[in-house]
Amino acid sequence: MQNKFGLKDFVLMVLVAVVGVIAFMSMKQNDRLWAKTQDLISTVGTVEQQAAKLERNLQNTQASTDEMLSKADEIGAKVQNLDDLLSSGAFTVNTSNNANSNRNTGSQSTQSENTGRGSWARPGNVPIEWQPKLDFANSPYEMEGYKLGGEFTEIFEAQPSKLTPVLAEDVYGRRVDDQICETLAAFDPVTLEVSGVLAEAWQYDPNGYWLRVKLRDNINFSDGVEVTAEDVRWSFHDYINNPELETESLRSIMTSIEEVNVISEKVVEFIFNEADAYNLQSAMMFYILPKHFYSELTPAQINQSTALAMGSGPFKIANLDVDNQWAPGEDVVLVRNEQYWGPKPALASLRFKAITEDIARLAEFRNSTASMIRPSSPQFSKVSREQGWDNFAYSNNWINIRSGYSFIAWQCGPRNGKLTPFHDKRVRQAMTLIIDRQLIIDDIYEGIGNVAVGPNNPPSPAANPEIDPWPYDPERAVKLLEEAGWVDRDDDGILENERGDEFSFEFTRATGGQTIERLQKYLVDQCASVGIRCNPRIVDWSLYDQIMKNRDFDAITLGWSATAPESDPKQIWHSESIQNQGHNFIQWDAGQDVYIDKIKATLDYEERMNVFHQFHALVNEEQPYTFIRVSPWLRFINKDFQNVETYPKGLEQREFFYAP
């Protein structure tokens, strides 16, 4: 055949060439646009950094001004007090030659009106505790290499079921809400002292019966609406204490707050029905929520919601849509709150995703698709020693106030109307004695951690220094089981009670990786060695909350972590917390209320610690939990993120910045 190149072929060739030239020019143009875009982003970052520094300078200037005003107020109050004393005749000028004449022995007046910036305060001599401007512990804007933007991805070990504030009770939901919502005050990350967040100042009754709080000016929620005293009152009375809302667990422990009153737009007062060592903490550290947003929703909408989360914090949920909410299984995405009233974070967004398997989490981190994970102890021990790992990641291992303890909880009350074997303290003691907790730490956790001794662990002053961990002693355990009526009556290797019921129980644990699987196997084997049948029940973490609320378990494993240097024991241990789906889900009641009530009523620190030690001794004797391990925080964090500091309070992700 003969090939012919016709006009049609020529036209097609020209068209192809033209398209190629256009595509090439378009690519060049895109390259130029990309370069300009990057230049613009860099410029914006530089401008924001400079603006942040300018803002900090202004804040420092304002702080100096505030300090001078505060001193002026103090001097003014003293002058006013002196004037009152002179006017009342408490002191007189001696114009007589007799040095002893006209001596006035009357008492001094102690009442003086707060003046100037303290005009909002209660009159009298209760001091005003002014708070500094809210700031970073370590500002990212001052760091070399600072850049604006970037997304930080944290991997959760389990899936949160809810993000709606207060209704979200698990640790993962709270970690998300802590970025969205704020409180009147918080613990300083370095000193752990109570420091103002939304509160600019407060007065606290020395006898513990009232607290007056002055809100900062120019604070607002993420939609730009200002935070007022009415939002504080509403958050307590109409949200937390709304019986139609599923807020029982928090409501059950905030019983000492009698009422919250609006004094003015920016001043709110708490009235307490009793003196309580934790009144200040209770009043200052619950989320302040926007009345204008939540009051438009019905209780049913809030209860059924998964992610109706709005607050005044540095981040906000990316898609706050009543009709199209985040659902469990999806990534949680928070974006920087551009309306934030305080020092803005450098990161553009935070992402939280759940991966239940240890190996899968580590693979995600190695691939740089995760910015931070909590490795298992074996992973931390092995991986942190790999060659070149220190160039890739921070390997953080430290104790902080949130370093909690893991435990196995025994159902002391009825399950579905029937008592479990663990209602007898001798059985609970025996369960602790058959578990070699040091062996668990050495073999399963690669030696990382300490054996837990109780609800408070050293170095907390609430921990009783005279209490040592229960030993590993299977022989003693068998004797205690015999005393409780559990013996092998038919020589089948399984213990039975007098009715002939076998000692068989269900051990509930969440899905997870190798660590929890090895713990489960160890428990099953140890139980079998003394004639007890342990049947594992493996459930998704999202079901844990409902299982605990329904008291639907024989034994369950999880952990508690503190949020304060000294934790109020009422939420977990008081018998009142058995009711209304409170956190005493093991239904333990052995006279602990006497100690807990006294702890809360004792304002003197040393005396309170003595009562704490008595409470610790009771828990140690009763063994409602088998306390397994005190665990330090372990974190792998990608070194593409800078300004990563480990604080006594934990981590401050708002301080991180992305600088690959």
Secondary structure, DSSP 8 states (H G I E B T S, - for coil): ------HHHHHHHHHHHHHHHHHHHHHHHHHHHHHHHHHHHHHHHHHHHHHHHHHHHHHHHHHHHHHHHHHHHHHHHHHHHHHHHHHHTSS----SS-TTTT-------------GGGTTS-SSS---EE------SS-GGGSTT-----EEEEEESS--S--STTT--SHHHHHHHHHH---SEEE-TTT--EEESSEEEEEE-TTSSEEEEEE-SS-B-TTS-B--HHHHHHIIIIIIT-TTSS-HHHHTT-TTEEEEEEEETTEEEEEESS--TTHHHHHHSS----HHHHTTS-HHHHHH-S-----SSSEEES---TTS---TTS-EEEEE-TT-SS---S-SEEEEEE---HHHHHHHHHTTS-SEE---HHHHHHHTTSTTHHHHEEEEEE--TT--EEEEEE--SEETTEE-GGGSHHHHHHHHHT--HHHHHHHTSTT-SEE--SSS-TTSTTS-TT-------HHHHHHHHHHTT-B-SSSSSS-B-TT--B-EEEEEEE---HHHHHHHHHHHHHHHHTT-EEEEEEE-GGGHHHHHHTT--SEEEEEE--SSSS--THHHHSGGGGGGG-S-TT---SSTHHHHHHHHH--SHHHHHHHHHHHHHHHHHH-SEEEEEE--EEEEEETTEE----BTTB--GGG-EE--
